[in-house]
Amino acid sequence: MYLPIAMRQGRYFLKKNSSWPRNVTLNLHEAGIHWNSDDGKLNRTLKLAWESIEKVNEDENHIYLYYQKSEALIIPKNISVLSLTEQNEFKQLIQNHLNISF
């Protein structure tokens, strides 16, 4: 009985939360990563040097870049809005700085 009630409460709070979905911009370059999130009310920015990535995990579709023990950037491996050239540049940056091949 607990699980259905908890799920219903979770759905209620997610529907009530106006900060999702939000616009997220991720720029990868030679110096590091620049992440910007804007939900209309709050604009957050994060700048990370490649060296500050503590741990890297991946699954079939995503790369998880941990910059703190419990904080990570989640990046899709295939980004449909990028051209083929941009996707190759993205993969090359990831491979060069984080030793991940995909």
C-alpha positions as CSV (number, residue, x, y, z in Angstrom):
1,M,0.0,0.0,0.0
2,Y,2.9,2.3,0.7
3,L,4.3,2.2,-2.8
4,P,1.2,3.4,-4.7
5,I,0.7,6.3,-2.2
6,A,4.4,7.3,-2.5
7,M,4.2,7.2,-6.3
8,R,1.0,9.3,-6.3
9,Q,2.7,11.9,-4.0
10,G,5.8,12.0,-6.2
11,R,3.7,12.6,-9.3
12,Y,1.8,15.4,-7.5
13,F,5.0,17.2,-6.5
14,L,6.6,16.8,-9.9
15,K,3.5,18.3,-11.6
16,K,3.5,21.1,-9.0
17,N,7.2,21.8,-9.6
18,S,7.4,24.5,-12.3
19,S,11.2,24.3,-12.6
20,W,11.0,21.3,-15.0
21,P,11.6,21.1,-17.8
22,R,14.4,23.7,-17.9
23,N,16.7,24.9,-20.6
24,V,20.2,23.5,-20.2
25,T,23.2,24.5,-22.3
26,L,26.4,22.5,-22.2
27,N,29.6,23.8,-23.8
28,L,32.6,21.5,-24.0
29,H,35.9,23.0,-25.0
30,E,39.6,22.5,-24.5
31,A,39.7,24.3,-21.1
32,G,36.8,22.5,-19.6
33,I,33.0,22.3,-19.4
34,H,30.6,25.2,-19.0
35,W,27.0,24.3,-17.9
36,N,24.1,26.7,-17.7
37,S,20.6,25.9,-16.5
38,D,17.7,28.4,-16.8
39,D,14.2,27.5,-15.6
40,G,12.7,31.0,-16.0
41,K,13.1,32.0,-12.4
42,L,16.6,30.8,-11.6
43,N,19.7,30.8,-13.8
44,R,22.6,28.6,-12.6
45,T,26.0,28.3,-14.1
46,L,28.8,25.8,-13.4
47,K,32.3,26.0,-14.9
48,L,34.5,22.9,-14.5
49,A,38.1,22.2,-15.6
50,W,38.6,18.8,-17.1
51,E,40.9,18.0,-14.1
52,S,38.1,18.6,-11.6
53,I,36.2,15.5,-12.9
54,E,36.7,13.0,-10.1
55,K,35.0,10.0,-11.7
56,V,33.5,8.9,-15.0
57,N,30.8,6.3,-15.5
58,E,28.8,5.4,-18.6
59,D,25.9,3.2,-19.7
60,E,24.6,2.6,-23.2
61,N,23.2,6.1,-23.7
62,H,24.9,8.5,-21.2
63,I,28.2,9.6,-19.7
64,Y,28.2,10.5,-16.0
65,L,30.8,13.1,-15.1
66,Y,31.2,13.3,-11.3
67,Y,32.7,16.5,-10.1
68,Q,31.7,15.8,-6.5
69,K,30.9,12.6,-4.7
70,S,27.2,12.9,-5.2
71,E,27.0,15.5,-8.1
72,A,27.4,14.7,-11.7
73,L,26.7,16.0,-15.2
74,I,24.8,13.6,-17.3
75,I,25.6,13.9,-21.0
76,P,23.8,11.9,-23.7
77,K,26.2,10.0,-26.0
78,N,24.2,10.8,-29.1
79,I,22.9,14.3,-29.4
80,S,20.5,14.5,-32.4
81,V,20.7,18.4,-32.7
82,L,24.4,18.2,-33.5
83,S,25.7,17.8,-37.0
84,L,27.9,14.8,-37.8
85,T,31.0,17.0,-37.6
86,E,30.0,18.5,-34.2
87,Q,29.2,15.0,-32.9
88,N,32.7,13.9,-33.9
89,E,34.3,16.9,-32.2
90,F,32.2,16.2,-29.1
91,K,33.4,12.5,-29.0
92,Q,37.0,13.6,-29.6
93,L,37.0,16.1,-26.7
94,I,35.6,13.4,-24.4
95,Q,38.1,10.8,-25.5
96,N,41.1,13.2,-25.2
97,H,40.3,14.5,-21.8
98,L,38.5,11.6,-20.1
99,N,39.9,8.5,-21.8
100,I,36.4,7.2,-22.8
101,S,35.9,5.7,-26.2
102,F,32.4,5.2,-27.7
